[in-house]
């Protein structure tokens, strides 16, 4: 039985999708003593991993390489290995289409590959962020499609022959305090038995487990967590816009409000929201709500405000240049930070990308520096590379625009050498000299 294999850690575990979620999860499972196989469709990624080279900051090479060398982790592009796996965690991307509706192609593809090799006493867990109902309506529907390659019977029954659950990922890139093993795990199975089997599995390598009544509930938990953040960021961004009109310092106001020991949680304004979760997840919930004839006005308003922040940043850049009697058209800007958050190299949905698109539309020129992002592309034809942060580079820019507040930057030095600075992250809050050069949002 699968429970016995899990408890004595002889189960062969597998992960589909080895990105920011799947790779840390694979390492956590293997470190607990399970034989683990990772599957990804990118051959280049697989070759790097085979060499013990991680492309995820939360997984150091020093941790990954010994697990690869010892054989505790194997990686492949070959989905046929699913036949030998006792557990399968699906950790694939869930982006939005151009019309801001859920793009389920990666979940569907992973479920179809799993369905072809589904066998008795196998645990399948979806971790990808998605809308309530996906595990049952999409994944289970595909898994229930007979015949299955490895069983003589026409179909397998969920909760008896195989087990299916949803457990939302809670990975925050760059967070050195909370990671896979010490972040409580939410688990909701399609049946109570599915929940119990999944709980037993995660309990082998996660400190605290919290079970909920269904997979749909677990899916909604994840959307609530990130919609909560999106709405509060939208609120504080709107407060920042109001404070700007009133000539008030929103950063000082937030710091003061945060002294209240109850009833207030500080959120901070910025050039927009980034990462895979906050700009995306609320749209999954809003889209699903429409299926129940409900218009999620609050959620959509927050997204609207957050999406307008890059334009507001460009207005601030234009104002900074106007103070120097310069136009945005033809000016040279130094963009400081491309990543969506400090001290990581993740550019998914980064608002910096949209700010750059907007300034290029205004015929401005730019160079950028990001110690974590060596290069990026706006389209298939245009590649940009991070420049070394030298005094000459800073002095040659008409304006320095801080879009990511990386900790490695000396902001006192930066302001000293800059002609003007637009600070979207309050990175210059401790700068003493040159405050007259700084414009904050």
N, C-alpha and C positions, 0 to 999 in steps of 0.2 A: 504493500500500500504506500501511497505517496507520503502520508504523514510520517511513517516510520523512516522513510528515506530523508525527509526534511529534518527530522529531529536528530538523526545520527549523522546528518550532513554528508550523506552519500549521494544525494540528489544531484543531477547534472543540470545546472542553471544556465539560462540563455537570455541574452538581451538583444533586441532588435533596435538599432539606432544608437550610435556611439558618439553622441554630441554632448552638450552641456549637462544633459540629464543622464543619458545612458552610460557614459563613461565613468562618472563617479559612482553610479549604482553598481556597475560591473566590478569595480575595484572593491567596494564595500562587501559585496557578496563573496568575492574570491578571498578577501582578507579574513572572512569568517570561516573559511575552510572548505567552501564548495568548489567543485570543479566547474569552471565557468567558461562559456563561449559567447563571444560578441559577434554580432552580424551587422554589417553596414554595406550599403550599395556603392560606396565610394572606394575604388581600389587604392587610390593614393593614400587615403586615411588609413586603410588596413595595412598598407606597407609601412607607414610611419609607426603604427602601433606595434607591429611585429618587431620593429627595431627598438621598442621601449620608449618611443617618443610620443609624448602627449601633446595634443593641441588644445587642451582644456586647462586653464590656469589652476583650477581646483584639484587637479591630479598631477602632482609633480612627477617628473621622470624617475626620480629616486624611489618613488612608491610603485609606479607602474612597471618599470623595467624588471625588478626581481620577480614579480608575478608572472610576467611573460617568459622570462628565462627558466623559471621553475616549472612551467607548464600549467600552473594553476589557472592562467587565463590563456585562451586561444582566441584568435580573431579570424574572420573569414567574410567573403562576399557570397558564399555558397549557402543558400537557404536549405539545402538538403540535410544539413546538420540538425534541423529542427526535429527530425525523426528520432534522434537519440536524446532529446532534452526532456527533462521532467518538469521544468518550469520555464516559462517564457514571459519576459517583461517587454512590452511594446512601448518604446520611448522615441517615437518618431515626431517630426514637426507637424504642427497644426496651424498653418498660416491662414491668412485671409485672401480671398480673391479680390480682384480689382474693384468689385462692387461691394466690398466689405462684408461678404457672406463667408461662412466657414468653408475651407478647402479641405476635404476629407480624403484626398487621394492617397496620402501616405498611410493613414490608418487602414484604409480599405486594402491597399497593396500588402501591408504587413499581415492583416487578417487572412487574406487569401492565401498567402504563402504558408501561414500557420495551419489553415484549414486542410491544405493538401497533405500535411504530415501529422494531423491531429491523431492522438492515440489515447488509449484508456489510461486513466490515472495521471493526467497531465494538468498542470495549473497554468492558466493564461491570465496575465494581469496587464491591463491597459494603464499606462501612466501619463500619456499625452493629455494635455489640457484640452477639454472639449465641452460640448453642451450636454445638459442632462438628457439621458436616453441613449447616448452613443454606444455604450457597452452592450446594451440589450438590443437596440434597434439596428445597429450596424454590425458590430463584431459578432455577437451571438448569431445573428441571422446568417452571416457568412460561415461561421463554424458549424452551423446546423445543416449546411448544404451537403447532402450525401452524393456519391459515396466517399468515404475517407480511405486513403491509400493503405493505412496500416491497420485496418480492422475489417474483419469479414462481415460484420453486421452492417446494415444499411445506414444507421445513424447512431450517434452517441448522445446520451442524455446529460445535460448540464446538471451539476450537483450530485450526480451518481457516477457517471463514467469519466467526466472531466470537470474541471472547476474554473470558473471565470469570475474575475473581480476587477474593480477599479480602485486604484490607489494614486491620488494625484501627486505629481512631483512637487517638491517644495525646495527646489534648488535656487539659491541666489548666488550667481557668479561673484566671486571675490569676497564672500562672507567668510571670515576666518573664525567666527564664533560658532555658527550653526552650519552643519553639513549633514550628510546622509544619515549617519548613525545616531546623532543626538537631536535630530529634529523629529518631533512626534509624527507618526505615520497614520494617515486616515485610510481606512479600508472599508469598502462596501462591496459585498458579493452579490451575484445574481440570485443565489439561494443562501440560506444560513450556513449550509455545509461549505459552500464556496468561500464565504467570509471566514469560517474557521480555518480552512486549509491555508488561505492567503495570510491570515493572522499568524499562524504557526510559522510560515516561511519567513515573513518579515521580522518576527520576534527573534530570529537567529542572529540578526545583525543590526537591528534598530532598537534603541533603548526603551521607547515608549510607543505603544500601539493604541489607537482609538478607533473602535469599530462603529459603523453607522448602519442604519437599517437596510440600505440598498445601494446598488451601484449608482443609481440616479442621484441619491442623496450625496454620495461622495463626489460626484461630478459637480454638483451644485456648490459644495463646500469650496472647491477650488475657484470657481467663478466668483463666489462671494468675497473670498480673500483678496483677489486682485481688482475686483470692481470697487471694493471699499477703498483701496489705494487710489484708483483712478479718479473716483468721485472726490476724494479729499484733496488730491493734487489739483483737480479742476477748480475746487473751491479756493485753494490758496493762490492759484494762478489768477483767478478773478480778483481776489483781494489785492494781489500785487498790482493789477491794472488800475484798480480804484486808488490805491495808495500813490501810484504814479501821478494820477490826476490831482491828487490832494497834496502832492509834494511831501509825502511821508515815507519813511524808510521801513519797508515791509519786513526786512530782516531784523531790525531792532524790535519791531512790534511782535514778531513771532517769538524771539528770545524772551521777551518780557512775559508773554502769555504762557510760555512753557514753564515758568516758575510756579505755576499753579499745580499743586501735587495731585489734583483729581480733576476729572471732567474735561481735560484737554490733552490732545496728542499732537505734537508738532509735525507738520508737513511743510515742505519748502518749495517755493516756485522754481522754475527753470525754463530752459528753451523749448521744452516739450517733453513728452514721455517717450521712453525707449525700452529696448529689450523685447523678448518674445511675449511677455505676459501682459503688462499693463496696457499697451496700445492695442492689443489683440483680443484678450479674453472678454472684456465687456461687450464686444460686438457679438461674441458667441451667445452670450446671455440675452442680449437685445434681440438677436435673430430668433432664438428659440421662443422668447416671449411672444413674438408676433404670431407664432403658430397657435398660441392660446388667446389670440385677439387682444393682446395687451401691448401698448406702446410704452416702452421704457424711457420716458421723457428725461428723467433725472440722469440716467446713465448716458444717454445720447448727448445731453447738454454738456456734461463734463468732458466727453470726448471732443465735442465741438470746440470748447474753450482750450483744451490742451493742444488740439491740432492747429490752433491759430497762434500759438506762442512763437513759432519760428518767424512769422511775419512781424510780430511785435519786436523780436530781437533785431530784425533787419531795420526796423524804424529807429531803434536805439543806435545802431551802427551809423545810419544816415545822420542822426542828430549829432553824434560824436564827431563826424567828419565836417558837418556844417559849422561846428564851433571852431574848426580850423580853416574855415573858408574853402572847403574841398567838397567835391561832389562824390557820390558813391560810384558813379560812372568813371572808370579809369583809375580808381584808387586801388592800392595794394593792401590787402588784409592778411594778417597772420591769424589763422584759426588755431586755437590752442585746445586740442582734444577732439577726437572723432568718436571715441567710444561713448556708449549711452550712459555710462556711470563711471565714477572715479576708480582708478587702479585696476581696471580690467581691459581686455582687448576686444570686448564684444560690441559689434556695431549694428546688431539687429535692431531695426526700427529706430536707429539713433536720430534724434532731432537735428544733430549736427549736419547730417546729410541733406535734410530739407533746407536748413539755413544756407548751405553752400549752393544748392540749386537756385535759391532765391537771389543770392548776391550775384551769381553768374548771369541770371536773367537781367539784372540791373547793370550788366557790363563791368562789374568789378573784377579785379584779379585777386587770387589768393594763393598762399602757400600754407602748409599746416605742419604742426608738430604734435605727435602723440607717441610717448614712449612705449605704448602697448599696441599700437596699430601702425605697422611699418608701411602698409600701402592699402589702398582701397580703390574701388571703381564706382563711378557714377553710372556708367553704361558700359557696354561691351567694347567701346572704342577708346575710352578715356581712363587712364590709370594715373593715380597720384601717389606720391611717396613722401613719407615723413622727413622733414628737414631737421638737421641738428639745431638745437636751441642755442644760438650764439647771440652775442651782443649785436653783431652786424645784422643778423636776421631780424631781431626785434626793432632795432633802430630804423631799418629800411621800410618797415610797415607803417602805413598811414594810421592804422588802428589795429590793436591786438584784441581779438574776440575770444574770451574764455568760455568755451562751451562744455568742457569737462574739467573738473577741479582735481586733476591728478596730484597726488601727494608729493611726487618727486620734484615738482616745480618750485623754485624759490620765487615767490610772488613779490617780495620786496625788491629783489633784483630785477624782476620783470618790469615792474612799474617804473623803477628808476630809469630803465633804458627805453621804455615805450614812449611814443608821442601821445597816444591816448589808448584807453582800455575800456572795453565794454565787458562787464563781468556779469554773467548770467547765473553764477553759482555762489556768490558771496565768497569767492576764494580769496579776495583781497581784504577781508574783514580785519586782519591784524596788521595791515600795511600802515605805517605811520607817515612816511614821507610820500608826497605825490598824489594825495587824495584828490586834488583838483583835476587830475588826468582821468579819473575813474568815473564811469557811468554804470550804475547797476540797474538791473530790472527790479 
